[in-house]
Amino acid sequence: MTESPALRLFYPLLSARLIFAAQRYGAAAHTEIRQTQEVGPMVKIRLSRFGSRKNPHYRVVVADVRRPRDGGYIESLGHYDPRKTAQPPLAIDVERARYWLSQGAQPTQTARRLLRESGVFRRDEAPAA
């Protein structure tokens, strides 16, 4: 069998099994390659900005990954004020956050830090004061 030049470009990305299938079956292997790709998280816990100019406030939300940052969301878990002008500057519904994490929602790096501060990842059931 002859190799196509386009296929050689993707060799580092493909497993040996898929390379063999692509060489042997040609276009039919494309379907197999697409089916074996991992599906990432469809729901994320992230921050959504609101507030006025130079006065940021954020909602901690559960949102579909395809939605824009400030677009629609599934559920609001709380809020965060990075300037600490509101009291309390961080308020998160710990029970709902744990529920969404158990359902497979992946927090962003900043959201993970805020969830850790609020006590979502603690073993005891008491949230941080």
Secondary structure as UniProt FT lines:
FT   HELIX           5..9
FT   HELIX           11..13
FT   HELIX           16..25
FT   TURN            26..27
FT   HELIX           28..36
FT   STRAND          43..50
FT   TURN            53..54
FT   STRAND          57..64
FT   TURN            65..66
FT   TURN            69..70
FT   STRAND          75..80
FT   TURN            82..83
FT   STRAND          90..92
FT   HELIX           94..102
FT   TURN            103..104
FT   STRAND          106..107
FT   HELIX           109..118
FT   TURN            119..121
//
